[in-house]
Amino acid sequence: MIPTKRDDVLVIPPTVILAMREMLPRQSKDCVMEVLGVSSNTWTKIKRGEAIRRSTGERLLQRFGHDLPRA
């Protein structure tokens, strides 16, 4: 089955966003990339509660030890 556009994205849960924020000593693009491994654009989307690419979201959730959202 070819994934639909909706299947290709996910929203990071607020509790995970809070934990990620606490890990960042600064909000600079270099710090975000070094600590979280995502671009500043992706981090901005995450902070706003917007959807990001599923592959990126799954990688982040796995990296920080959180369960993946159920499909």
C-alpha positions in Angstrom: 0.0 0.0 0.0 1.3 3.4 -0.9 1.1 5.7 2.1 -1.2 8.7 1.9 0.1 12.2 2.7 -1.5 11.9 6.1 0.4 8.6 6.8 3.7 10.3 6.0 3.6 12.7 8.9 3.2 12.6 12.7 2.9 15.1 15.5 5.3 14.8 18.4 3.5 14.5 21.8 3.6 17.6 24.1 5.4 15.6 26.8 8.2 14.7 24.4 8.5 18.3 23.2 8.9 19.4 26.8 11.6 16.8 27.5 13.4 17.9 24.3 13.2 21.6 25.3 14.8 20.8 28.6 17.7 19.1 26.9 18.6 22.2 24.9 21.0 24.6 26.6 20.3 27.1 23.7 17.8 27.4 20.9 20.5 28.1 18.2 20.4 26.1 15.0 23.7 24.5 15.8 22.7 23.5 19.3 19.4 22.1 18.0 21.2 20.0 15.4 23.9 18.8 17.8 21.5 17.8 20.6 18.3 16.8 18.8 19.7 15.9 15.4 17.0 17.9 13.5 17.1 21.2 11.6 15.9 24.4 13.2 13.0 24.4 10.7 11.9 21.0 12.0 12.4 22.0 15.6 10.2 25.1 15.0 7.4 22.8 13.6 7.8 20.5 16.5 7.5 23.3 19.0 4.4 24.6 17.3 2.8 21.2 17.5 2.8 20.8 13.7 3.2 17.6 11.8 6.7 16.6 10.7 7.9 13.7 8.4 7.0 10.4 9.9 10.6 9.1 9.4 12.0 12.0 11.3 9.5 11.8 14.1 10.0 8.1 14.5 13.8 8.5 14.7 13.4 11.2 17.4 10.9 9.2 19.4 13.2 6.1 19.3 16.3 8.2 20.1 14.6 9.6 23.2 13.0 6.3 24.3 9.4 7.1 23.7 6.8 4.9 22.2 5.8 5.3 18.6 2.3 6.5 17.9 -0.1 3.8 16.8 -1.0 3.8 13.2 
